[in-house]
Amino acid sequence: MVAGCSATSWQRDVTSGASNLWSGATRLLPGGGWAADYEHAEQLAAESGQGILFLFTAKDRTRKDGLRDFLENPAERGVAGDYVSALLFHKNETDRRYAAQFGVYRAPSVIVWHPDGTYHATQGSLSPEIVSKFLAQAVPPGSPPTINPLVARRVGYAWHRDWESARRVAKESGKPVFVVLERWMSRDWDTLRPMLERPEVYSRMAGMIHCRPATTWSTSSAAATELEIKSLPAIAIVDSNGTVHRLEMPSSYEAIVRFADQARQEVAATAQEGVQQ
């Protein structure tokens, strides 16, 4: 018991505080206007196929923010409400690192991250009129972000244990598949897991469909055969166009990072060739 407080007054204060906290939180949840953080926003965008509208602000949740109020109303901002909206706060180091991936270092700023992985951003002295014009012109494709593997993230692979299921979801979403193949009843997973859970690795795989087939007895299994894997353990990235990138018997998390970056570069080069043709 806190000195000087009766049980009744203490309970009333706690109830009031909880009510205020919930009232503030509803503004940050889907349906309340804003996603709670960048990982939540990415998850919602992945599920819906929408882009993300970030407001990078120097004002905390308790202070009046005219720009935030403006962006909450799709009718006022003159753009259809087809974004997942999320807040980034300048006072938070992790949010600053995240915003810097899009060339943003000042607040207030507005970032639009398109479903194709490119972005548009504006920063500095922003008015509703400036932001409205920016949003009207922010159509894909934009610029590719500079991915920072040191951006703090919760490691949360959502493993499909069925290869066909993972391929079906990937086809529907247009996302690549990250496949991990290990020998059943072996120590392969004990070796792979610490490497895959490194933030440098997860940051590169987070936006993909994750698959660890449960029936990988050997290289003769369906997934290994289709992906032309000769040695286990192995990992693979299967692009939305069906191109397979393979890394057999990865030796370190650095090797996986290099593999993922090389796969991304090859995808970008292929896309550029398609545009030129």
Secondary structure by P-SEA (a helix, b strand, c coil): ccccccaaaaaaaaaaaaaaaaaaaaaacccccccccaaaaaaaaaaccbbbbbbbcccccccccaaaaaaaccccccccccccccccccccaaaaaaaaaaccccccbbbbbccccccccccccccaaaaaaaaaacccccccccccccccccccccccccaaaaaaaaaaacbbbbbbbbbcccaaaaaaaaaaacaaaaaaacccbbbbcccccccccaaaaaaccccccbbbbbcccbbbbbbcccccaaaaaaaaaaaaaaaaaaaaaaaac
